[in-house]
Structure formats: structure tokens, C-alpha cells
Amino acid sequence: MAFYMEHVMGLEPCPLCWLQRFGFMGAGLVSFLAFLHGPTGFGVRIYGFLLVLTAGAGLGVAGRQLWLQSLPADQVPACGPSVDYMLDVLPWFEVLSTALQGTGDCAEVVWRFLGLSIPGWTAVFSRCLSSPVWF
């Protein structure tokens, strides 16, 4: 859905959106590896832990973006450079640090469905993936 929104709808992802994508990709990779491996016993718990870790990271980043979106306009941080530009000119660790802080771009709500913004839906699905029921 994120790639559809970016390439078809023309929505430019902010730094926190990129990090949420990585959380989903990590959860997808862990799930795919668990499917291929077919673990039993303690292996199920290991894959479950890794799934909670990756989906939980996505949930945390979505929570940060939701917090930024809830700020009054005068408290929103300034807009920063695009992720592509930062990757070209900054070291990787500094790009990650800047992305985790969020920018004014991250506070802008550009799309809603059933009253939830993009990070709201990310939080819902990340919470479903990180549920302890999977253990």
C-alpha cells in the first residue's frame, strides 16, 4: 500500500514513513523465514520474539509520528531535507538519528481512511502483528 501511495497517488514519504516501511519489511521477512523453516517448540517462540521486535519497532515509530501529528502548529518541528538527499550527503547513523526525530513533513496529515491517518493504520497493523497471541 505504501508503494501504491508513493508511486500512484504521488505522496512523498517522510523519514518516519520510511522507518515504518522497514518495520513492516522486517516483520514480513521474519514471517516468511518462519514459514519456510516451519519451526516447532522453542523455535516458534524465537520467531515470535523476532516478529514482536520488528513489528514493535514499526509501532513505536508510528506512535512517534502520531504524536507529531497531534502537536499544535506552532510546536511542529521545521521541515527537513528528503530521505534521498540525506542518504546522499550524511552518514547512515546520522540519517537514522534525524529520521527518528521526525520533521515537519512527518506532522502533516496527507491522507485519511475511516478517520485514521497513515501512521494510525500502521499502528493498528503493527499492533496486530506484535500481539502475544502469536506465541
Secondary structure, DSSP 8 states (H G I E B T S, - for coil): -HHHHHHTS-----HHHHHHHHHHHHHHHHHHHHHHH---THHHHHHHHHHHHHHHHHHHHHHHHHHHHHS-GGGS------HHHHHHHS-HHHHHHHHHH--HHHH----EETTEEHHHHHHHHHHHHT-GGG-
